[in-house]
Amino acid sequence: LTGGGYGGDTNVTGDIKNIGTQNINMNIYVQDKEMAKEIIKNVDEQATASAEAG
């Protein structure tokens, strides 16, 4: 996945967050299962923090 091509979109930060999440999920998919669990836990915590902050 590649980012970019936003042009005049006023919701660029939202798009970047979504793209980042997609990339992280794809990376988890190809990782060792135990490592993926740790990454998913961290992502969940970050997503919660982002939701609270945003």
N, C-alpha and C positions, 0 to 999 in steps of 0.2 A: 504494500500500500504506500502511496505517496500523497503527501499533502500538497497544498497550493491551489491556485486557480480560484481564489476567493473573490477577487475583483472588488466590487463595491459592497459586498455583503456586510451588513451591520452586526451580524452575529458570529463574527470570526472566532471569538474565544470559545463559544459553544461548539463550533465545528471542530476546533483543534482538540478540545477535550474528548469529543466523540471519536475522532481519528486515533487519538492516543489510546483510548480504551480498546478500540478494535485491534491495534497493533499489539498491545499487551496480551489480549486474549489469544491472538494467533501465536505469540511467542510461548505462552503457557502450554498451548496445545501440543507443541513439539518437544516439550521438556520432560524430564524425569517426573514421574507422578508425585513423589514426595516433595520435590522442589516446586512443582506446580501448586501443590497445596499451600506451601509457604508463600509463594508469590500471590496466589489468589487471596489469601488472608490479608496480605499487605495491601493489595489492590482494594479489597473491600474496605479496609480502614481508611485508605486515601480517598476512596469514593465518598465515604461517609463524611470525612473532613471537608471535602470539596463541596458536598451538598450543604453542609452547615455553614461554610464560609460564603458560598455563593448565594 
